[in-house]
Amino acid sequence: MKDGFLKVAAVTPDIRVADVAYNTDQICALIDETVENGAKVVVFPELCVTGYTCGDLFTQDVLLEDAREGILKLAEHTKGKDALIFAGAPLTVDGELYNVAAAFNRGRILGFTTKTFLPNYGEFYEMRQFCRGPEDARDILFDGERIPFGPKLLFEAVSMDSLVVSAEVCEDMWSAVSPGCQAASEGATVIVNCSASDETVGKDEYRRSLVCGQSGRLICGYIYANAGEGESTTDLVFAGHNLIAENGVILKESGRFRNGAVYSEIDLKRLMSERRRNTTFRPAAEHVLKRIPFEIGVEDTALTRKIPSSPFVPDREEDRAKRCEEILMIQAMGLKKRIAHTHAKNVVVGISGGLDSTLALLVSARAFDMLGMDRKGITAVTMPCFGTTDRTYQNACKMSVRLGACLREIPIADSVRQHFKDIGHAMEDHSVTFENVQARERTQVLMDVANQNGGLVIGTGDMSELALGWATYNGDHMSMYGVNASVPKTLVRHLVHYYADTCGDDKLKEILYDVLDTPVSPELLPPKDGKIAQKTEDLVGPYELHDFFLYYLLRFGYEPGKIYRLARYAFDGEYDDDTIYRWLETFLRRFFSQQFKRSCLADGAKVGTVALSPRGDLRMPSDACAAGWLRDLERARQRQI
């Protein structure tokens, strides 16, 4: 499965209670359908061979013999099927009846995983018919072959080291210490659950939370197949609520009260990366589970799971609002503590009329409110120079006044000209020196104003700029506290938008909306016809692409080739392949070459799962080489060609 993606299916067949021949026909048809659709792990519900609701019919020899024949029929039907398939069935062993998940692969019965926890409360009376599974796995004789039987079975893919599968049966997941815990600690990356969970009011939410929680704490993929229509409705209704989860996130969920299959792709490499990062996820010191190899072909997997193009930004409006409020609070709380600890009387923000400095000013205002300090203690400094446009200048001034900050205008053109004269740089030479002299002059002004007022300089640079090194060393790169240091550019826009919509000040909202409409620019080159001449995204590339690259490189350690593939999928119709490739190559080169700037960052609170602090999330040498990552990207491009 290319890039670690494993297509899986959770399936609810139509059944008739105690009609094994009908049920196995339905299961066989759905095996054909799911395998044809590319599923490599397919899961059916608990006791689906007979029906879960057979009651005391489970004591009848006719039903149990039919079930045995049904298991053999399913095994025969899986010949030539490139998948690992689980289906629930009753099984008699040594005169006792067990509730098992039978595993099939290419015509073979690989094992019978027994149910460990039998519910005997409420509407469930399983102990009336079934025995709890044994403590340890052993082999049993079934149709002349030795077949592993018991609760401690692991199914390992011969051709794919990261694919290790274990089974639970319904109530096992609901128990305090599930069999999946031991399985995951011994290497299981995918846990399947053959279930028959009836439907009552609100139970779907609880079931969903359990599946999410199980996949999250075990850092695994979880495939939950539930019984549905066709089971007896004497006392219960089953809704076929199927779920596929990965590390705490639901990838796919069926609608209730209808049978059928749901599909998604579990990212095994992502799970393995997360386990490596998580030092509290400890492998078992001793392996006690029985390991059973199975065959599965490795091939490209067509993706159907959603790959969001803005991974830092929630899709739903209500989720975005909650995220924005939480981030603003984290930013403000970090600054509040720093102001209180240093006994600062004042903070200084260089305000340009752009998004980043606007957010820094808004965070400062919130921190001052939380401290009960007068916002006049916020000194907002505008420092017009050669590239400043009237639009950004006016917005900077108006928003500062509207927020109640103390506005200071300190033009820097004369001092910059003097510096050019001192170092022998021609005004007509608009090289990097022309730009960086202005950035460093502004930082010097801010530091000195802070000293005048007993204050702190608040950094405005965001995480996306730091990732690319798009900051002047010891210029806008430096501050006394960086409130935006772990906020990506794509999220900065939403934070300002959220503040505008919730501030309750229509005039401030109008100003902030105009800031949002202004092109992102450092404004270090002279404007053309009064308009911004220097647009950042024309120079370094679209920030939505760079934030996508940053997220998957640092959060999950993906190879550039895999990031390239996902970006092509996520941005289909927005950017062509050549554009994505070019900017990903740019991102990798800049990310590695600019680490020296990140190695001496000012303090700033972490707000999300990705951060660049050299004291926290990214202990990266400044001289690390990007060659291996660039080669991986080139190989991916060649494969595409």
N, C-alpha and C positions, 0 to 999 in steps of 0.2 A: 504494500500500500504506500504509494509515493508520498513522501513528506510526512509519513506517520499517520495519515488519515485512514480510519477503518470504518467502512460503511456497515451499519447495523440496523436491525429491524426488531420492533416489538409488535407482536401479532395476536389478535383475538379472533379465533375462527368461529364460524357458526357451528353450534353443536346440538345434539339431542341427548338428553339425560339417559345414560346407560346404553346408548346405541354406538358401540365402538366402531363398527364398520363405517357408519356415516361419518363419525368424527374423524377417523383417520383419513378418509377420503378428502374431507375438508382441509385437514392439516397438510396433506400431501399437495393439494392444489396451491395452498399458500406458500409452501416450501418452494414450489416451482416459480411462483410469482416473485417472491423475495430474492431468490438466487438470480433470477433473470434480471432483476433490478440492481444487482451488484452487491447485495448484502452478504457479508462474510460471517457475521454472527447473528443468528436468528433465534428469537425467544418466544415460546408459546406459554399459555397460562398453566397454573397448577391443576393437576388431575384432568387436563383437557382431553386426554384419550378416552376417558369414561364420562367426564363431567364431574365437577366438584360436588354437586348436590345430590349424589346418589344415596347418601344416608346409609341405612343398614343393608342396602343392596351390595355394599362393599364386602359383606360377609358371604355373598353368594359365589359359588364356584363358577357358575356360568359367566358372570361379569369378570371375574379375575382371570379366567382362562382367555376370554376375549381380549382383555387388556394385554395379556402376554403376547397374543397373536398380533395385536395392534402395534406393540413395540417392535416386533420383528418386521412387520410391514413397513414401519417408518424407517427402520434401518436399511431395508432393501431399497426403499425409494430414494434414499440419500446417495446411492451409488452414482458416481459421476458428478455429484453436487459439490462445488468448491466452497463449502461453508461448514461452520460449527453450529449445530442446531440443538436446542434444548426444548423438551416438551415434558409436561407433568403427567405422571401415571401412578397407579397403585402397583405395588410389587410385593409378592409373597416370598419371604426368605426364612427358612427353618421354621415354618409354621406360624410366623408372625407377619402382619401386614404393615407395610411402610409406604409413606407418601414420599415419592422421589421425583427428582428432575433428571430425566434420562438425556444423556449427551450423545449425539450422533455426528459422524464425520465420514463421508465418502463410503457409505455402506457398512460402517462399523459402529457398534455400540461401544463408546469409549468409557462410560461409567454411569453409575447411578448415585447421584448426590441425595442423601436422605435429609428429610426435614428434621431439624433439631428441636425446635420449640413448637409444641402442639397446643393451640389455644383451646381452652376448655372453660370458657366464660361467656356471658352474654348469649349471642346467637350461635356460638361455636361449641361443638361437642366432639372434636376430632379424636380425643382419647377413647371415645366409645368404640371406634373402629381401628385406629392406627396406633402403632408403637413409636415411641421416640427413637430417633436414629442412634446407632451405637456410638461409643465415645471415639473410636478410632476406625479408620478405613481398613478394609480387607478385601480380598477377592472372593467372589461367589461364582458358582457354576450356573450359567444361564445359556440354554440352548447349546450345550456342549462346549462353551467357551468360558475362560476365566475372565470375569468382568469386575473392575474395581467398584466397591460398594461402601458407602459411608458418608460422613459429613465433611471429611477433610481431603477433598480432591482438587487438584489444580490441573488445568488443561493448558499445555504450553505449545505454542506454534513453533514448529521446527524451523520455518523459514523467516521468522520475525521475532527476534529476542524480546521485544517490548510487549508482545501480545501474550498475556497470561490471564486465563479466565477462570473464575470460580462461580459457583452457583449458590444462591440462597432460595429458600422456598417460603414465600409469603411472610408468615409470622416471624421468621428468623430476623428479618429487617427490623421488626417492631420491638425486638427484645433489647434489654439493656446492654448486653455484650453480644453482638451478632457474630456468626461464623465468618462474615466478611472481614471483620477486624483482623483475625488471624491470617486470613488469606491475603489481605493487602500487605500485611507486615512480611509475608513470605514472597511477595512479588506480584500478586495479582493486580493487573492494571484495569481489568474490566470485570465487574460483578454483574451477574444476571439474576433476575428474580422471577421465578414462575409463581404467580400469585392468583388468589381468588379472594379479593377483598370486596365485600358487598358495599352497596351505596347507601349511605344515610346522610342526612342534612349536614353539610359542612365537612364531611369526611374527605372530600377531594382536596381541600386546602391542606388538611393535616397530612394526607398521603403525599402530596407534592412537597411539603416541607421535609418530610422524612427522607424522601428520595434525594432531594437537594442536600440535606444535611449529611446523609450517608456518603454521597459522592464527594462532598466537600471535605469532611474530616478524614476520609480514607484516600483523598487525592486520586480518584479513580473515575472511570466511566461506569455508569450504572444503567442497565437496561431492565425496565420493569414492565412485564406483560401481564395484564389482568384479565380475569374471566369476564364474560359479557353476556349479551343476549343469547338465550338458548338454555342457560341454567334454569333450574326449577325456581318458580316464583311462589312456592308454597308459603314461605315466610320472608324471602329476601329477593332483592333485585341487584343484579350485577351490571355494571355500566361500561366495561371494557376500557377503563381509564388507563391508557398506556403512556409511559414516560421514558424519555432518554435524557440522561443528565451527564454532565462532565464537571468535576471539581466544583460543585456547588451551584451550577448553572443548568437550568433546563434547556436542552437543545431542541427538543421536539416533544409535543404533547398531543395526544389524540383528543378529539371531542368525546364527550361521554354519551352513552346510550346508543352507540353504533359500533359494530364490529369492523375489523379490518387491520391494516398494517400501517405503522408510522416508521419513518426512516430518518436517520441522520448519520453524521460522520463524527466519530470520536477521535480526537487528536492525541494519539499515544505519545508522540514526542513532547507535546506540551505537558502531559502528565508526568513523564519522566523528568523533564526539566524542572517542574515544580517540586517534585520529590527531592531532587538534588539540592535545590535552594533551601528547602525547609528542613532545618537541622533538627526539628522535633519529630520529624517523621523517621523513626528508627526501624531498620530492618530487624526481623526476628533473629535473636542470637542463635537459635537452633531451628532447623527446618523439620517439621513433623508431618506436614501435609504430603500426601501421595501425589507425585507428579506424573502426568499422562501426556505424552506427545500427540500432536495431531498435525495433519497436513493442510496447508492453505496456500493458494497461489498469491504471489506478490504482483500487483498490477496497479495502474493508475486508478484513482478513485475520483469520480466526478463529484464535485462539491454541491450540496444542497443546503448546508447549514449557513446561517446568516453570518457574513463577515462584515461588520460595520466599518464604514469608511472613516468614521470619527470615533475611535475606540475610547477616547477620553470623555466623550460627550454622550450622555444617555439619550436614547431615541425619544422616549415619551416626555411630553412637556412637563408633567407633574414630577417626574423623576429628575429632570434637568433643574427645575426650581429647587427641589430639595437638595440636590448636589451643590448648586450655586450658594445657597444659604449656608450649607455646612462648610464649604471652602472659605467663604468670606469670614465666617466665625473663626475658623482655624487660623487664618491669616491675621485677623484682628487680635485674637488671643495671644499669638506669638509676639506681635508688636507690643501689645499691652504689657506683657511680662518684661520685655526688654526696656521699655520706657520706665516702668516702675523700678526695675533693678538698678538702672544707671542713674536714677533720680533726674532724668532729663526734663528740662522745662519746655523743650521745644523739639519739633521734628522738622526736617527740611526736605522738601520734595521738588526735584527739578521737573517742571510741568511743561510738556511740549505741545499738548493738544492731541497726542496720539493715544492709542489704547493702553499701552503698558503704564505710562505715567498717570493716566486717568485712574486706572485700577489702584495704583499705589496711593493716590490721593484719597480715593474712596475708602480704602482700608484704613488709612490714617485717621480719617474722620470717624469711622466706627470705633477704632481703638480709643480715641480721645473721649468719645461719648461713654464708653464703658468705664473709663477712668474718672469720669465726672470732670474732665478738664475742658477749659474753654477752647473751642476750635481756632481761636486767634493764635494759639500756640503752634499751629501748623503754618509754617512758612512755605508758601508755594512760589517758587522762583522760575520766572520765564526768562530765558537768555537768548533773545533773537540774534541771529547771525546771517550768514550769506544765503542759507537755504530756507530760511523761515518764510512760510507763506502767510498771508493775512488770515486765511481760514483757520489754520491751526493756532495762530497767535490769539485770535479773538476767542476761540473756544477755550483755550487754556486760561485766559484771563476771566472770562465769564463764569466758567465752572468753579474756579477758585473762589471768586467773590460769592457765588451762590451757595457754596458749601460753608462759608463763614471763615475761610482761611485768610491769613495775612498774605496778600499778593505783593511780591517784589519783582520789578523788572530790572534786569541787569544786562544790558547789551554787551556782547563780548567781541564785536567786530574789531574794535580798535586794538584790544589786547592781542587778538589773534594776528592782526596785521603786524604788530610790533614783534610778535614771536617769529613770524615768517621772516621778517627783516633780520632778527637776531641769528637765525639758523641758515639764512641765505636761501629761502624757498620762494620761488616766484608765484605771485598771485594767480597767474594764468595756468599754473601747473595744478590740475585738479586730480592729482594722484591720491594714494591712500594717506599720504602725509597731510594733504589739504584737509581731508576729512577728520583724521584722528587728532590733529591739533585742536580742532573745535571741540571734539568730545572730551579731551583731557582738560581743556580750559574750563568747560562747564563743570566737570567733576571737582576741579580745584576751587571754583567759586562756591559750589555747594558745601564742600568741606569747611571752607573758611567762614561762610555764613553760619554754619552749625556751631563752629567755635565761638563766634560772636555771641550767639544766643544760648549757649549751654545746651545744644541739641544734638540730635542724631540725623545723619543723612540716610534717607530711606531709599533703598535700591529699587529700580523699576524694571530691570531686565527679567524676561521670562525664561522658562525652561527650554523652549524651542530654540531661542537665540543662544543659550548656553550650549545646547547640544551641537549646534552648527559653528560655535565660536564666533557668532555674528555680534561681536561686542569689541570695543576698543580696550585693549589691555591697559589697566589702570585708568581707564576713562569710565564709560558707563558700565564697565565690567565690575567696578568697585563701589562699595557703599559701607555703611555701618550696620545695616540690617536689610536683607533682601526679601521683601514680602512676597514677591512674585517668583522666587527662584525655582519652585517646583510646580508652577502652573503653566501648562502648555499653551501655545498661542491660540489654538482652536477653542480652548476653554476660556481664555481671557475675554474674548468677544462675548461669550454667553454670560460671564460674570457682570460685565458692564451693562449688558442688555437687561439682566435680571435686576440690577440696582436701579436702572432707569425706570423699569416697570413697577417697582415696589417702593420707590422713595417718597411718593406722595407729593412731589413738587413738579408741576407741569413744565415750568421754565427750565429746571435742571434736566428733566427728561428730554426736552427738545434739544438741549446742548449735547447731552450724551448720545442721542440718536445721530446727531451730525458727526460726532467723533467716530461712531460706528461706521458711518458711510465714507469716512476719509481713508484713502489708500495708505497702507502701512509703509512708512518711510522714515529714515533717520534725518532727513532734511539737512544734509551736509553739502549738497551741491546747489548752486544757484537755480531758482525756479525758472521755468520757461513760460512766458506770457502770464506770470503770476500764479502758475499752477505747479504742483509738485513734479520735479523732474526725475527724482530718484525713487523708484518703487522697489522695495526690498524683494518681493516675490519674483520680479523680473530678473533679479541678480542671483539669488540663491535657490529659487524654486518655490512652489506653492507650499505654504505651511501645513495644509491639510495632508499633503503627501509626507512631509518630513515628520509630522506628529505620528502618522501611521507607522512609518519606518521605526521611529524611536520606541514606540510602544512595544512592537513585536521583537525588536532587537534586545531591549533591556528587560521587559517583563517576562518573556519566555525563552530568551536566548535562541531565537529562530535563526537558521542559516539565511544569508541574503537571498539565495535562490528560492527558498520557501516564502520569504517576505515578498519577493518579486511576484511569485505566483498569486499570493493572496491579494496583493495590491491590484494586479490585473483583474482579478475577480471583483474586488470591492469597488473599484473605480471604473468598471466597464461602462463605456459610453461617455465618460468624462475626460479621461486621458488615454491616449494611445500607448501601445507597448513601448515604443521608443522613448516617449516622454517619461514614463515611469522608470525605465531603465536608467536614463540619463540622470534623473534627479536622485535615484537611489545610489548610483555611483558617486555623485556629488556628496550626498549625505555621509556615506561611509568614509570617504577621503577626509571630509571636514571633521567628522566625529572623532576620528583617531588623531588627526594632526593638531586639534585644538584642545586636547585634554589639559595641557599646561595651564590654560585659563581657568579650567574648572578645579584644578588642584589647589587653588588659593582663593576659593570663593568666600564671600562674607557669609555669616550665619543667616539662616532663613528656614522657616518651618516647613516640614514635609506635609503635603496635603493629600497625596494619592499613592498608588502602588508603585509608581515610577518616580525616581528622584535622582539627582546628579551630585549630591553632596559628597565631597571626598572624605567626610567624616562618617558618612552613613552608607548609602546604597551603592556607591560606585567607587570602589578602591582600585582605580585603574592607573597603571603607569603612564606617565606623560610621553614616553617614548615607544609605546606599543605600536606595532606595525599593522596596517590594514591589508597587507598583501593577501593573506589567506581568505579573508572575507571577500575581497574583490575577485579572487580566482573562483570562489564558489558562485558568485553572481554571474561571472562570465560563462561558467559551465552550464548554468541554468539557461542562459540566453542561447547557447549553442544547441542545447537539447530542444529548445523551442523552435529554432530554425530547422 
